[in-house]
Amino acid sequence: MTVQEFKKEVEGKTVAVVGIGVSNIPLIRFLVQCGARVIAYDRRRAEQLEGYEELQKLGISFVLGENYLDSIAIEAVKVFKTPGIRFDVPALQEAAKRGAEITSEMELFFQLCPAKILAVTGSDGKTTTTSLIYDMLTRAGYTCYLGGNIGHPLIEEVENICAEDMVVVELSSFQLHTMKQSPYIAVVTNVTPNHLDWHKNFDEYVQAKKAIFVNKKDEGKVVLNFDNDVTRNFAKETAGSVFFSSKQQLQNGFCLADGKIVKMEDNKMQRVVLETKDIYIPGLHNVENYMAAIAAVEEFVSDDIVQTTAREFKGVPHRIEFVRELDGVRYYNDSIASSPARTTAGLQSFSQKVILIAGGYDKKIPFDDFGNVVNEHVKSLVLVGVTSEKIETAVKNAENYCGLPIYLCSEFKEAIDKAREVAKEGDIVLLSPACASFDLFKNFEVRGNTFKEIVLAYHS
């Protein structure tokens, strides 16, 4: 569908936008430009909404407050929901029964975008992998757009995008849950239990991730992690899959050989793509991110550009981000680590035991296996947030527990101060919470920035 065709479809029609947030404010502007009559729904009151006055000037209607989703306008032909709202809430189901299309900003962008889309999802590593793909394509000379769960909403730019451009998007399970189209190239970094406070169960979460490729056409490919049981099995459900592995040699795909990322074909090494020692950002998980990105861009990017990226790409904020060294102690911000699997990867990036600050909002993810990891990689554990006692119990119940010092704190700054207090010269202090931030902070960025502000304010 072209933008002009979409404009004809919605001109003069009523459309509903549920959730007035980061992605939906640009969507509302776009819908108004297309001639639609927009009704915006949100739980918050007018004075709590950023951009409310701007939206008022557009002439749209509002339904605000606690009961905002009691019903959706009968005349609405399309309902655009924000990713954080489930598709099966009663008001959306009723609207669907009346014939309204339930969709989203990202789904509309996929329908209208004329360029090839490279999309990345996964429980861990998707932001770094997405950023690497974007960096490599840009270095290769493509006009490239970055969006989805990273960057900014792309719907307002869709009329400027040409067929020869490239679009790189990161997609969360929330965004994928109702997705009816698949990208030209789909990447799934891994799938481990996550967001089980939102999804009904792990199976529903897995099904959401699969949406990135289930509607795929014959062109392009699907890049999958061979080392992850879930993603390895995805290959049975899609043609054109390409594997990557950091743990074993593959007959076909990208894997490690003598410290090098190599391309394998028919059980023979075709070529060396990159030496891992040239990768600036630390950790085996980042080697895996590079393998996923290399597999995704192979059609468009030379190995020389991959190698330049490896030397010059300094990483993404809040992902094992070096903050400072003070009194011989190095401080790292890994606030993005909102699951035990992500924190495990962070801990394994260091060759020594660290002082770990962890804990936060409870996403109903079990910590049993995480307890063993903590005992193996942590010299002192500082906990803060709702999950503190759950993590402490998992650590103490682990088979390898041998008296690891654990400190429970009631405030975030108190936790950082405690980590500084127990740290000695040569130590590493790592914020890698293994939990979401919602109990104390709006998001992981605010949590990470607060950590950096506190650490940078310290004096010798």
PyMOL commands that set and color helices and strands:
alter all, ss='L'
color gray80, all
select helices_A, chain A and resi 3-10+24-33+46-48+52-57+90-97+105-112+126-139+155-160+173-176+202-210+229-237+276-278+284-297+303-312+340-347+368-377+388-397+412-422+444-456
alter helices_A, ss='H'
color red, helices_A
select strands_A, chain A and resi 14-18+37-42+61-64+76-81+101-103+116-121+144-148+166-170+185-188+221-225+241-245+253-257+260-265+268-275+321-326+329-333+354-358+378-384+406-409+428-431
alter strands_A, ss='S'
color yellow, strands_A
deselect
rebuild
show_as cartoon
